């Protein structure tokens, strides 16, 4: 049965997880696991240059549905092999040191498809010249600065793995030694560079064991100088790739990230954003490459992903193809490398092994559909004072769900692939949750700023008076249990009448209702008291009445809204400590002004009817200001 299951998976690649990527074809390397790969095009022909355990194999992928073998360039036996090109030349390195072509293997690709591995005009090996003559044996990785014509060798057997620099300008088939990056970082193996990216005499080196990348000026190849350093999220910096003023990094370890850094100011390098292919799975990222503001990144057991990096501070995954049917998570299996630069637009990817417990490597040829993400960004503030809120949770609750948290400036940035109208929820402890609908569109930034209203918390109440439908009332808990669970005690009333702790309510002005009442008193973080009347019927059931009130401190102003559900008008009663002017303004729930505002004279108590018939259905709040103090109360327009 195991054989049947594996066979079924092999002939049905579309069973794999995929988004905006179409399977076109594959090529299996029997008993030969794969390492990294690169691509090459010559006229209308496209080739995959595939590193494997026994050398570098060239596969013709011009017809993506029918990849065909061209030639195998033997090399030292090793699980590690990296390939890069410059013009019509391929450069191959490995960590293997025994067998054929030890050193840097150079292949003249202009002879394709008829390369003769025994002809030194087609294939030969560089072992060093000048001061490193015949000393270079191995390297872990390599990269070409095509703008200057220099080849960088990383993790070699020379100079503690510091990058070696070779000049390709005179004769790319016969490089010459130009120098090495003579850094002096402290720490075990901190100067060893595992991989890197060079462009325009600047090298962005990944110090995997030091957990940082360095920016190095290599204008003087005999004496490069360090410009800056920056640690990366998982402190295991493997791969770097430049896109304008943004440097992308990968940390080759469990639960790792693709990260984006703003390097426009090398004195203040800033982490912009980071993203995982499969959060919570402990997946391991490997190599990333950038094309047209998309990061195409290999993720071992997760295959590879396509991330929209047009807004590098808001990374959005917009595509993926899981090349490995052995599940997700930690482990060095599956996709080693990915190459997205073929003229056809096709992507080629190398799988270490095709299925679990197999020694067969596999080359994939796939066609991507590049789509921009839908971006949602904004700022979360406290409605009472406008201060930014750190740690607010912003969620797109319409599947597939997305979550983000506001930073210390109240800013959040998030996105997703799927467009359309979605529900968005904004929440934070001690604040009222805000929900709204947003119409997302691919490639479009939607800005949603939200001012959250404070929620109420338990508070000890010393002095209290409530207003209830034209009557004054003294209120108490209907039961001792309710009182005890409230978290505070009432000591006395404003007129000295002791509060009852249970039983019938004490009332003034001939009483208000032939019924029991209870109430709740809570506290806002800005010092506002909130209380709400609750009626208890003969059966012991209680319902909140249509009233809400807040006050500042013990002597400040308070507002009373009744009813809280308004259609044509919202009735407002203002209690203040004395005569004067009060300013009244109505706001949307997110803090935006509605345009409704008044200045009202008061002698201690003022009634005001707010016309709300022109407001859309929704939740609003009224703010009353007087003598430097303010109070707010909310209502719903039906």
Secondary structure, DSSP 8 states (H G I E B T S, - for coil): -HHHHHHHHHH-GGGS-EESEEEEEEEEETT--EEEEEEEEETTEEEEEEEETTEEEEEE-SSTTS-EEEEEEE----S-EEEEEETTEEEEEES--SSSS-SEEEEEGGGTT---TT-TTTEEEE---GGGTTT----SEEEEETTTTEEEEES-SSGGG--EEEE-SS-TTS-EEEEE------STTTT---EEEEETTEEEEEETTTTEEEEEE-SSTTS-EEEEEEE-TTS-EEEEEEETTEEEEEE-STT--EEEEE-SSTTS-EEEEEE-SSTTS------EEEETTEEEEE-BTT-EEEEE-SSTTS-EEEEEE---SS-SSSSS-SEEEEE---TT-EEEEEES-SSTT---EEEEEEEE-----EEEEEEEEETTT--B-TT-EEEE-SSS-EEEE--TTSEEEEEES--EEEEEEEE-TTB--EEEEEEE-TT-EEE--EEE-B--EE--BSS--EEETTEEE----SSHHHHHHTTS-B---TTS----SSSS--B-TT-S-SSEEEEEEEE-TTSEEEEEEEEE-TTS-EEE-S-EEEEETTTS-EEEES-SEESSEEEEEEE-SSSEEEEEEEEETTS-EEEEEEEEEESSEEEEEEE-TTS-SEEEEEEEEETTEEEEEEEEE-
